[in-house]
Amino acid sequence: MLSPARASAREALLTVGTLRPEEVCGLRWRDVDLAASTITIRTARTLVDGKPVEKAPKTVAGERVLPLDCTLVARLRGQRQNSGDLRLGMFCGELFPR
């Protein structure tokens, strides 16, 4: 289960543009530019036979850069600060580990 802060950031990301849940799950800190207030969609993560599988976007248009509002930047900044390092879960650099 995600902490309230992580859940809040994940829910907020789901309201950004046209992000799919599997794209939010695939986000890593390298995809977040807090200074520019953007995220880059590079991968999606889904479950296959109960195991996480990462894959590239389905189309060239699927890899994209999206703007973030100041509230979400603040939430992500706090989440990153509280994480202590980039290893947030079982996959190094995950924003939202299981």
Secondary structure, 3 states (H helix, E strand, C coil): CCCHHHHHHHHHHHCCCCCCHHHHHCCEHHHEECCCCEEEECCEEEEECCEEEEECCCCHHHCEEEECCHHHHHHHHHHHHHHCCCCCCCCCCECCCC
